[in-house]
Amino acid sequence: MNASPRAIPGPLDVGRLRQDFPILDQQVNGAPLAYLDNAASTQRPLAVLDAMDHYYRHDHANVHRGVHTLSHRATDRYEHARELVRGFLNAASIREVIFTRGTTEAINLVAYTLGQRLKAGDEIVVSELEHHSNIVPWQMLCERTGAVLRVGPITDRGEIDVEAMLALITPATRLVGVAHVSNALGTVNPVAEIIAAARRHGALTLVDGAQAAAHVPVDVRALGCDFYALSGHKLHGPTGIGVLYGRESVLETLPPFQGGGDMIATVSFRGTTYNELPYRFEAGTPAIAEAIGLGAAIEYLGRVGLPAIAAHEEALVDHALARLRDLPGIRFLGNPRQRVGLVSFNIDGIHPHDVGTVLDQRGVAVRAGHHCAMPVMERFGVPGSVRASFALYNTRDEVDRLVEALQLAVRMFAP
Ligand SMILES: Cc1ncc(COP(=O)(O)O)c(C=O)c1O
């Protein structure tokens, strides 16, 4: 569902959309829940819950194996979800869509399989604003192979210093990994430009799309990346399911990740041959219901419309920034020119955890901490931050309640 960026989105009927998300209709600590922790995990619409429930009630069996009707049905539904993901990312073929447990497993799959052909002196380039899951697998790979990890710096605005990052990409670079959107700052990174530079040097490219896929249309062919990773639970789908998109010609050259059932063609003690793509990378019984739930989430996002969602969230971010600016002692982390979905800040003299606790007492759920992006916190000289992150069901009223609860925190902790 790659909506044209030129499409003019109509406003979302948020009141009606909220009815699709039963979890939102509850009191937390005596106040209506304002769920502003969507960058950590989004909530699921009924369409996703129903799809998984229906599957378990009517169709469950193991996939790809049985000759019986239920197994055929389960396989059809699982493979239909793969086709939905293919369309969502505009991948050329379902052979390029590998189901994983999430973004983390997707990146580890690439780091592990690629590792078998890296050697000392090879280089991997990432940016300073990556989530730990796009740092640590590469550090582990470097430890195993003697390759070197290079880090492209970010600016005070919280944007990648593109010139400095591109200067790190050389003929020694084997892979460039970069987040499409920063989970700590909301920055939308110029991934197409970075990918193009990497390709000029013959390096592979991996985009961590965990924070992007629910907010911006993704077209892996237009981006030109070799890998794109995402998590179902960040786009209103289930936990325990994610996707690794891999360019077919690159996947063909990689060895298997895990060994076991489903990833083989034949097994004997004389030797084993492997299955075709994408099954070669899906050993064992997969997360069938979760894949079906992810497919339902993608259909749901398609019905609501990503451009309309993006416009709605942009308005919420603008409103939040305008109101938060007046809060005494507020310090924003970064000020990216291209940003989606979130604001990240500290209040002088109050630990982010204390802020988060006061907000929770008012029913406002935010994330407080390092957001699994400790290098970003180090860059800004803070132990952590408060992050309010928005989704299609959030309202201006919830942003106002965030601000009121923060005003209370300021009064409570004022010296
Ligand atoms: C940018 C980014 N990358 C990777 C991840 C890891 O995702 P998961 O825990 O679903 O594997 C996250 C999760 O917060 C993220 O925000």
The ligand as an SDF file (V2000), in Angstrom:
LIG
                    3D

 16 16  0  0  0  0  0  0  0  0999 V2000
   14.7610    2.0720   15.9330 C   0  0  0  0  0  0  0  0  0  0  0  0
   14.5330    0.7330   16.5760 C   0  0  0  0  0  0  0  0  0  0  0  0
   15.2230   -0.3270   16.1500 N   0  0  0  0  0  0  0  0  0  0  0  0
   15.0450   -1.5480   16.6730 C   0  0  0  0  0  0  0  0  0  0  0  0
   14.1580   -1.7590   17.6890 C   0  0  0  0  0  0  0  0  0  0  0  0
   14.0100   -3.1330   18.2550 C   0  0  0  0  0  0  0  0  0  0  0  0
   12.7500   -3.6300   17.9770 O   0  0  0  0  0  0  0  0  0  0  0  0
   12.2680   -5.0200   18.5940 P   0  0  0  0  0  0  0  0  0  0  0  0
   12.5180   -4.9290   20.0790 O   0  0  0  0  0  0  0  0  0  0  0  0
   10.8280   -5.0890   18.2440 O   0  0  0  0  0  0  0  0  0  0  0  0
   13.0800   -6.0860   17.9550 O   0  0  0  0  0  0  0  0  0  0  0  0
   13.4320   -0.6860   18.2060 C   0  0  0  0  0  0  0  0  0  0  0  0
   12.5360   -0.8670   19.3530 C   0  0  0  0  0  0  0  0  0  0  0  0
   12.3000    0.0570   20.1200 O   0  0  0  0  0  0  0  0  0  0  0  0
   13.6230    0.5910   17.6280 C   0  0  0  0  0  0  0  0  0  0  0  0
   12.9370    1.6480   18.0550 O   0  0  0  0  0  0  0  0  0  0  0  0
  1  2  1  0
  2  3  1  0
  2 15  2  0
  3  4  2  0
  4  5  1  0
  5  6  1  0
  5 12  2  0
  6  7  1  0
  7  8  1  0
  8  9  2  0
  8 10  1  0
  8 11  1  0
 12 13  1  0
 12 15  1  0
 13 14  2  0
 15 16  1  0
M  END
$$$$
